[in-house]
Amino acid sequence: MTLALENGRRQFDYWLTVYKRTWKGTLVSSFLLPLLYLAAMGIGLGSFVDSNGTGALGGVSYLQYIAPGLLASTGLQIAVGEATYPVLSGLKWQKFYYSMIATPLRPADVVYGQLAFIAFRVTSTCLVFLVVITAFGGLESPLGLLGLPVALLVGMAAAAPVAAYATKLENDAGFAMIFRFGVVPAFLFSGAFFPVSQLPNWIEWLAYVSPLWHGVELSRDLSLGTVDPWMALLNVGYLSAWFAIGTWLAVRGFTRKLVG
């Protein structure tokens, strides 16, 4: 266990060193775009929605309704972005994972280090977003601050299986399917912008399968102070299962690629 932790720490140090050189290139996608979504949808569209009454949203403003969902969605989008091209690059193009394996590191250590860095990226980005949400009055309850670990869990529930999927690809064409048929539909139909009960039944049930819906639901309940402990436990358990299974598959995929 001590060796695994030390190897994971070394991996994390490597990714931090890389990020120190490249962080400026992530400012727009990681920080500016989520804030623009919040301003356009929560404040711009929100003023129009609120002018027609807030009864349909349980008496809260539209900003307070969508802000927790946008927080969870940001966690997922950052995580998927870090688990796609960077992972394939390490396996196929730059092949820096092979250099790592030439050291005492195991494939599992490489996976854990990559996931630790993704967790850092999700946490740092969502923390800034949460500060802005709080400043704009987007949280109804102090429990909404727990939306940060929820966003992290959502991100890791997506990152691990996507990283596993990346190990099976020979080129980046497969990532288009993830973004077009996974990330975008999940973002639009996760309940972040409106209750999924408004959707046709067959789409509504698909929304419940998505990890993002569970994250949005839990984050919103915390923000509004309406948490059902049993439902919260179900949401956390579902997201944790995605993360655990995805990590196991990622370790298998990395092992197959790196050591045969």
Secondary structure by P-SEA (a helix, b strand, c coil): caaaaaaaaaaaaaaaaaaaaccccccccccaaaaaaaaacccaaaaaaaaaccccccccccccccaaaaaaaaaaaaaaaaacaaaaaaccccaaaaaaaaccccaaaaaaaaaaaaaaaaaaaaaaaaaaaaaacccccccccaaaaaaaaaaaaaaaaaaaaaaacccaaaaaaaaaccaaaaaaccccccccccccaaaaaaaaacaaaaaaaaaaaaaaccccaaaaaaaaaaaaaaaaaaaaaaaaaaaaaacc
